Amino acid sequence: MAMPQVFHSKEDMRAWSRARRREGQTIGFVPTMGYLHDGHISLVKAACERCDVVAASIYINPTQFSNNEDFGVYPRSEEEDLRKLAEAGCVAVFMPPTLYHPGGSSGGGGAAAAAAGAAGSGVDAGMVVGASEEADLEAHETWVTVERLSQGLCAKSRPHFFRGVCTVVSKLFHIVEPDAAFFGCKDYQQWRVIERMARDLDMAVEVVGMPIVREAGGLAMSSRNALLTAEDRKRCTCISRALFAARDDALRGALTDAAALQARVAAAVAAGGGRVDYVEVADARTLRPLGGALSGRSVLVAVAAFFGSVRLIDNVDFEVA
Ligand code: AMP
């Protein structure tokens, strides 16, 4: 099994990508933060089916973490990741040491988050707000924001998050120049936000959303699952059980109202030992909160809950007749 080519500089990554394009090959792309599991690998396999060659990225993006989040302890396993990517058919991996210009007053939470992340990790070190005039000239100052879709749901407790995600995904798209990029519906709002960003900014990338891959007990696979205690790992299956039960009840007409659906899921997650960050019932396309009757609606039920200090997210979406 040939290991993928690894690129650390954006110039080398882009040169590889452009060479493939000159050969007439289509390029699939899977951005990740590493510590790969079968959910990530399902994206790589989907990309291999749709495109001639597939590249992935492994980069823990500091600007989507805030000071009190888990940037510093985010799990890593580079060698294992490269082996899994090779097995799945990925031929190129972009692993930049940093993607942000170092330097001064970059304006706002994302820059502060990056600086905070840098303190914990050495990544993007130097990106310190207001360091000096020279630093100001070097600073990363440009951010990509999707306005409405980036509000609510995960943004309520992580207001900095989607600006960081959109900015880093824009950068990665510009560097890798893929034909199609694959995202998991586990991060449902993220998928919708990136899809909208690509459309609104005329990025020549097809954004593809792929189903959630789960463990045998129903828990949505996540790199953060590795941070759970053994006890919490058992407990947190209450999230998917609550979501599936509520979806099944809604589909067979036993649960007809958005508020009742929301309350049912929130109570089940709390009873299972989770500290609910949010449970929301929303329109699956617009992500606007749904109120009243569910009939005739495309429904998204999204959950974020803490088990210990680990924040997990999950969702189901379905059409009610
Ligand atoms: P991350 O490494 O967490 O940034 O995730 C990279 C990509 O993998 C994102 O598009 C995620 O939505 C996707 N992903 C993460 N977990 C899963 C899963 N359980 N099933 C499908 N896709 C996933």
Boltz pocket constraint, residues with backbone or C-beta under 6 A from the ligand:
constraints:
  - pocket:
      binder: B
      contacts: [[A, 31], [A, 32], [A, 33], [A, 34], [A, 38], [A, 39], [A, 40], [A, 42], [A, 43], [A, 182], [A, 183], [A, 184], [A, 185], [A, 186], [A, 187], [A, 210], [A, 211], [A, 212], [A, 213], [A, 214], [A, 220], [A, 221], [A, 222], [A, 223]]
      max_distance: 6.0
